[in-house]
Amino acid sequence: MTHQSDSGAGPPDEYVEAEIQRLLAEDPSVAEQGITVVRRERVLVLSGEVESPHRRDEILRRVSERFPDVPITTDIGVIRAQAPTEIEQLP
């Protein structure tokens, strides 16, 4: 999933990148250490994997709420947390 939030502000610096990483790790409602924050050109890219679409949306909401003027792109995937229900056919 890719989502971009861009308010037209200047490019984020390493301090904003570190603040977002700290928010992801230390905020009790997020507490996510598996998400990385990387600056690419004029945006910050959040990437990693979480256990549900709801969790991904909550992370994006919290970051956007705390840093409304920072252009953000997300590349956070959802991993399967349950056992497979079908038999995988190998070639």
C-alpha positions in Angstrom: 0.0 0.0 0.0 1.3 3.4 -0.8 -0.3 6.5 0.6 1.1 10.0 0.3 0.4 13.0 2.4 1.9 16.2 1.1 1.2 19.7 2.3 3.7 21.5 0.1 6.2 22.0 3.0 9.9 21.8 2.5 11.8 18.5 2.7 11.9 16.9 6.1 15.3 16.8 7.9 17.0 14.1 10.0 15.5 15.5 13.2 11.9 14.9 12.0 12.9 11.5 10.8 14.3 10.7 14.3 11.2 12.1 16.0 8.9 9.9 13.9 11.0 6.8 14.6 10.8 7.7 18.3 7.0 8.1 18.1 6.6 4.7 16.4 8.7 3.0 19.1 7.7 4.9 22.2 4.0 5.9 21.8 2.0 3.3 23.7 -0.8 3.3 21.1 1.8 2.4 18.4 4.8 0.7 20.0 6.1 -0.5 16.7 9.8 -1.1 16.2 9.5 -2.9 12.9 8.7 0.2 10.9 11.6 2.1 9.4 11.6 5.8 8.4 13.8 6.9 5.5 14.2 10.2 3.8 13.9 10.1 0.0 14.1 13.4 -1.8 11.3 15.5 -0.4 9.3 12.9 1.5 9.7 10.5 4.4 8.9 6.8 3.6 7.5 4.6 6.3 8.1 0.9 5.5 7.9 -2.4 7.1 5.2 -5.0 7.9 2.3 -5.1 10.4 -0.3 -7.7 11.4 -3.4 -5.9 10.0 -4.7 -3.1 7.8 -6.2 -1.5 10.9 -2.7 -1.4 12.5 -1.2 0.2 9.4 -4.0 2.8 9.3 -3.5 3.6 13.0 0.3 4.1 12.5 -0.4 6.5 9.5 -3.0 8.4 11.5 -0.8 8.9 14.5 2.2 10.1 12.4 0.0 12.4 10.3 -1.6 13.8 13.4 1.7 14.5 15.1 3.4 15.8 11.9 0.7 17.3 9.7 3.1 19.3 7.6 5.5 16.5 6.8 5.1 14.8 3.4 4.8 11.1 4.1 4.6 8.0 1.8 3.8 4.7 3.3 5.0 1.3 2.1 3.8 -0.8 5.0 2.7 -4.3 4.1 0.3 -6.6 6.0 1.7 -10.0 7.0 -0.5 -13.0 7.5 -0.7 -13.8 11.2 -2.9 -16.9 11.0 -2.1 -20.3 9.7 -3.0 -20.9 6.0 -6.4 -22.3 5.4 -5.5 -23.8 2.0 -2.8 -26.3 0.9 0.0 -24.7 -1.0 0.7 -26.4 -4.3 4.3 -26.4 -5.2 5.5 -26.9 -8.9 
